[in-house]
Amino acid sequence: MTAPHYQVLRNLTASLGADYYGVADLSPAREFVRKQGGDRVAQYPRAIVAGIRLQDSVVDLLSEKDKAGAILYRHTSYDVVNSALDQIALRIANTLQREGFLAFPVPASKRTDDEHICGIFSQKLGAHMAGLGWIGKSCLVVTPDHGPRVRWVNVLTDAPLEPTGSPMAPRCGDCTACVDICPEHAFTGRMFAPDEPREARFDAAACDRYYKRLERERGAAGVCGLCLYVCPHGRKKGKIGTAKPVLKN
């Protein structure tokens, strides 16, 4: 794919409302990708990554821990954003397919494995490999400018695009805010290591049980998100009206 075609993808992603764009080389993580999604997913050597920054005013509702705030957060930060990301991924995939390349849009939020509580491909992995953020102690991608207050989508492809970056070194330091606030104590506080299983850092089953309990208590508002809310990298002051798209070259 030539440079003009790359620019078309970049511009398309921005025009559809994405705040982040990147390209990840997945080859260093191929075995991890294969283990999670099988050969049909591992055949793609690259991923195009798009991210939408969440609304701070909505994320901050999570601190109130009430049903109304949870419903509003679930609607805006899950349903609306995930739908927008899926549309972006489809448009990118269609563009690639028209150019003769393979493209597989990964659903923004769709569990395919109940046993391991995961989807067919890790959206966080793509964003991390594209150099858009690091994996924090919460197991979320933490961006330097908006912390973990971003949702991601990936389009897997064989298009010969140059990666926009490499995995970013963590900047969590001694902070344990996400570990301390978790009502289920689901985080161990260990930093991400590619050779360790997720269980070394995060008890996904405990988190899942808590969500289900909240759903029984609140109906459709089964969300927590306190680890996302509390991260200092996402709670920086003076951000209102200053955000610019982080579209990696």
FITOR-780630 format. One record per residue (C-alpha): chain; residue in three letters; x, y, z; residue number from 1. Coordinates in steps of 0.25 Angstrom, whole numbers, plus 2048, in hexadecimal, padded with zeros to 3 digits. Layout:
<sites>
("A","ALA",(X,Y,Z),NUM)
...
</sites>
This chain:
<sites>
("A","MET",(800,800,800),1)
("A","THR",(806,80D,7FC),2)
("A","ALA",(807,81A,804),3)
("A","PRO",(7FB,820,7FE),4)
("A","HIS",(7F2,814,802),5)
("A","TYR",(7F8,815,810),6)
("A","GLN",(7F4,823,811),7)
("A","VAL",(7E6,820,80C),8)
("A","LEU",(7E4,816,818),9)
("A","ARG",(7EA,820,822),10)
("A","ASN",(7E0,82B,81D),11)
("A","LEU",(7D4,822,81C),12)
("A","THR",(7D6,81E,82A),13)
("A","ALA",(7D7,82C,82F),14)
("A","SER",(7CB,830,827),15)
("A","LEU",(7C3,825,82D),16)
("A","GLY",(7C6,82B,83B),17)
("A","ALA",(7D2,823,840),18)
("A","ASP",(7DB,82A,849),19)
("A","TYR",(7E6,820,848),20)
("A","TYR",(7EC,818,83C),21)
("A","GLY",(7F7,80F,83B),22)
("A","VAL",(7FD,803,834),23)
("A","ALA",(803,7F7,83C),24)
("A","ASP",(80C,7EC,837),25)
("A","LEU",(807,7E0,83E),26)
("A","SER",(812,7D6,83A),27)
("A","PRO",(819,7D7,848),28)
("A","ALA",(80B,7D3,84F),29)
("A","ARG",(807,7C8,844),30)
("A","GLU",(807,7BD,84E),31)
("A","PHE",(7FE,7C4,858),32)
("A","VAL",(7F5,7C8,84D),33)
("A","ARG",(7F4,7BA,848),34)
("A","LYS",(7F1,7B5,856),35)
("A","GLN",(7E6,7BF,858),36)
("A","GLY",(7E0,7BF,84A),37)
("A","GLY",(7E5,7B3,842),38)
("A","ASP",(7EC,7B2,835),39)
("A","ARG",(7E1,7BA,82E),40)
("A","VAL",(7E5,7C6,836),41)
("A","ALA",(7F4,7C4,837),42)
("A","GLN",(7F5,7C4,828),43)
("A","TYR",(7F4,7D3,828),44)
("A","PRO",(802,7D9,82A),45)
("A","ARG",(7FD,7E7,82D),46)
("A","ALA",(7F2,7EF,833),47)
("A","ILE",(7EC,7FD,831),48)
("A","VAL",(7E8,803,83E),49)
("A","ALA",(7DD,80E,841),50)
("A","GLY",(7DA,814,84E),51)
("A","ILE",(7CF,81D,853),52)
("A","ARG",(7D1,825,860),53)
("A","LEU",(7C6,824,86A),54)
("A","GLN",(7BF,830,86F),55)
("A","ASP",(7C5,834,87C),56)
("A","SER",(7B8,839,882),57)
("A","VAL",(7B2,82B,880),58)
("A","VAL",(7BD,824,885),59)
("A","ASP",(7BD,82C,891),60)
("A","LEU",(7AF,828,894),61)
("A","LEU",(7B5,81A,898),62)
("A","SER",(7BA,820,8A5),63)
("A","GLU",(7AC,823,8AA),64)
("A","LYS",(7A9,814,8AA),65)
("A","ASP",(79A,815,8A7),66)
("A","LYS",(791,80F,89E),67)
("A","ALA",(78E,81B,895),68)
("A","GLY",(79D,81E,893),69)
("A","ALA",(7A0,80F,88F),70)
("A","ILE",(794,80F,885),71)
("A","LEU",(799,81C,87F),72)
("A","TYR",(7A8,817,87E),73)
("A","ARG",(7A3,809,879),74)
("A","HIS",(79B,810,86E),75)
("A","THR",(7A6,81B,869),76)
("A","SER",(7B3,814,86C),77)
("A","TYR",(7AF,806,868),78)
("A","ASP",(7A3,805,85F),79)
("A","VAL",(7A5,812,857),80)
("A","VAL",(7B4,812,856),81)
("A","ASN",(7B5,803,853),82)
("A","SER",(7AB,805,848),83)
("A","ALA",(7B3,811,842),84)
("A","LEU",(7C0,809,843),85)
("A","ASP",(7BA,7FD,83C),86)
("A","GLN",(7B5,807,830),87)
("A","ILE",(7C4,80C,82F),88)
("A","ALA",(7C9,7FE,82F),89)
("A","LEU",(7C0,7FA,824),90)
("A","ARG",(7C3,806,81B),91)
("A","ILE",(7D2,803,81D),92)
("A","ALA",(7D0,7F5,819),93)
("A","ASN",(7C7,7F8,80D),94)
("A","THR",(7D2,802,808),95)
("A","LEU",(7DD,7F7,80A),96)
("A","GLN",(7D5,7ED,803),97)
("A","ARG",(7D2,7F6,7F7),98)
("A","GLU",(7E1,7F7,7F6),99)
("A","GLY",(7E3,7E8,7F5),100)
("A","PHE",(7E8,7E5,803),101)
("A","LEU",(7E2,7DC,80E),102)
("A","ALA",(7DB,7E3,819),103)
("A","PHE",(7D4,7DE,826),104)
("A","PRO",(7CD,7E9,82E),105)
("A","VAL",(7CD,7E4,83D),106)
("A","PRO",(7C0,7E7,844),107)
("A","ALA",(7C3,7F2,84E),108)
("A","SER",(7BD,7EB,85A),109)
("A","LYS",(7B8,7DD,857),110)
("A","ARG",(7BC,7D1,860),111)
("A","THR",(7BF,7C4,859),112)
("A","ASP",(7C5,7BC,864),113)
("A","ASP",(7BD,7BB,871),114)
("A","GLU",(7C7,7B2,878),115)
("A","HIS",(7D3,7BB,876),116)
("A","ILE",(7CA,7C8,876),117)
("A","CYS",(7CF,7CE,869),118)
("A","GLY",(7CC,7D1,85B),119)
("A","ILE",(7D3,7CB,84E),120)
("A","PHE",(7DE,7D6,84F),121)
("A","SER",(7E3,7DF,859),122)
("A","GLN",(7DF,7EE,856),123)
("A","LYS",(7E9,7F2,860),124)
("A","LEU",(7F4,7EA,85A),125)
("A","GLY",(7F3,7F1,84D),126)
("A","ALA",(7F3,7FF,853),127)
("A","HIS",(7FF,7FB,85C),128)
("A","MET",(807,7F6,850),129)
("A","ALA",(804,802,847),130)
("A","GLY",(80B,80B,852),131)
("A","LEU",(7FE,812,856),132)
("A","GLY",(7FF,80F,865),133)
("A","TRP",(805,805,870),134)
("A","ILE",(7FE,7FA,877),135)
("A","GLY",(7FB,7FF,885),136)
("A","LYS",(7F9,7F7,892),137)
("A","SER",(7EA,7F7,88F),138)
("A","CYS",(7ED,7EF,882),139)
("A","LEU",(7E8,7FB,87A),140)
("A","VAL",(7EF,803,870),141)
("A","VAL",(7F4,810,876),142)
("A","THR",(7F6,81B,86C),143)
("A","PRO",(800,827,870),144)
("A","ASP",(7F5,831,86E),145)
("A","HIS",(7E8,82B,872),146)
("A","GLY",(7EC,81F,87A),147)
("A","PRO",(7E3,813,879),148)
("A","ARG",(7D7,81C,875),149)
("A","VAL",(7D7,816,866),150)
("A","ARG",(7D0,80B,860),151)
("A","TRP",(7D7,803,854),152)
("A","VAL",(7D4,7FC,848),153)
("A","ASN",(7DD,7F4,83E),154)
("A","VAL",(7DC,7F0,830),155)
("A","LEU",(7E6,7E4,82D),156)
("A","THR",(7EC,7E4,81F),157)
("A","ASP",(7F7,7E0,816),158)
("A","ALA",(7F9,7EE,810),159)
("A","PRO",(808,7F1,810),160)
("A","LEU",(806,7FD,819),161)
("A","GLU",(812,803,821),162)
("A","PRO",(810,802,830),163)
("A","THR",(80D,80F,837),164)
("A","GLY",(815,80B,844),165)
("A","SER",(819,800,84D),166)
("A","PRO",(814,7FC,85B),167)
("A","MET",(815,808,865),168)
("A","ALA",(81D,807,872),169)
("A","PRO",(814,808,87E),170)
("A","ARG",(813,815,886),171)
("A","CYS",(80B,810,892),172)
("A","GLY",(816,811,89B),173)
("A","ASP",(812,80E,8AA),174)
("A","CYS",(804,812,8A7),175)
("A","THR",(7FA,808,8AC),176)
("A","ALA",(7ED,810,8AB),177)
("A","CYS",(7E6,806,8A1),178)
("A","VAL",(7EA,7FA,8AA),179)
("A","ASP",(7E5,801,8B7),180)
("A","ILE",(7D8,805,8B2),181)
("A","CYS",(7D3,7F7,8AC),182)
("A","PRO",(7C8,7F2,8B4),183)
("A","GLU",(7CB,7E4,8B1),184)
("A","HIS",(7DA,7E5,8B3),185)
("A","ALA",(7DC,7E0,8A5),186)
("A","PHE",(7EA,7E6,8A2),187)
("A","THR",(7F7,7E1,8A8),188)
("A","GLY",(7FE,7EE,8A5),189)
("A","ARG",(808,7E7,89C),190)
("A","MET",(80C,7EE,88F),191)
("A","PHE",(80A,7E8,882),192)
("A","ALA",(814,7DE,87D),193)
("A","PRO",(812,7D7,86F),194)
("A","ASP",(817,7CA,875),195)
("A","GLU",(80D,7C9,880),196)
("A","PRO",(7FE,7C5,87F),197)
("A","ARG",(7F3,7CF,882),198)
("A","GLU",(7F0,7C8,88F),199)
("A","ALA",(7FD,7CD,895),200)
("A","ARG",(7F8,7DB,895),201)
("A","PHE",(7E9,7DA,894),202)
("A","ASP",(7DE,7D0,899),203)
("A","ALA",(7D4,7D2,88D),204)
("A","ALA",(7CA,7C8,893),205)
("A","ALA",(7C9,7D1,8A0),206)
("A","CYS",(7C6,7DD,898),207)
("A","ASP",(7BC,7D6,88F),208)
("A","ARG",(7B4,7D0,89B),209)
("A","TYR",(7B4,7DF,8A1),210)
("A","TYR",(7AE,7E4,894),211)
("A","LYS",(7A3,7D9,894),212)
("A","ARG",(7A0,7DC,8A2),213)
("A","LEU",(79E,7EB,89F),214)
("A","GLU",(795,7E7,893),215)
("A","ARG",(78C,7DF,89C),216)
("A","GLU",(78C,7EB,8A6),217)
("A","ARG",(78B,7F6,89B),218)
("A","GLY",(785,7F0,88F),219)
("A","ALA",(78C,7F4,883),220)
("A","ALA",(796,7FD,88A),221)
("A","GLY",(7A0,7F2,88E),222)
("A","VAL",(7AC,7FA,88D),223)
("A","CYS",(7B8,7FE,896),224)
("A","GLY",(7C3,805,88F),225)
("A","LEU",(7C9,80A,89C),226)
("A","CYS",(7D7,806,897),227)
("A","LEU",(7D5,80F,88B),228)
("A","TYR",(7D0,81A,892),229)
("A","VAL",(7DA,81B,89D),230)
("A","CYS",(7E7,81B,894),231)
("A","PRO",(7EF,828,896),232)
("A","HIS",(7F3,828,887),233)
("A","GLY",(7E4,829,884),234)
("A","ARG",(7E1,834,88F),235)
("A","LYS",(7EB,83E,88A),236)
("A","LYS",(7E5,84C,88C),237)
("A","GLY",(7E4,857,881),238)
("A","LYS",(7E0,84D,876),239)
("A","ILE",(7D3,853,872),240)
("A","GLY",(7D3,859,864),241)
("A","THR",(7E1,855,862),242)
("A","ALA",(7E1,847,85D),243)
("A","LYS",(7E7,844,84F),244)
("A","PRO",(7E6,838,847),245)
("A","VAL",(7F2,82E,84A),246)
("A","LEU",(7F4,829,83B),247)
("A","LYS",(801,822,83B),248)
("A","ASN",(809,824,82E),249)
</sites>
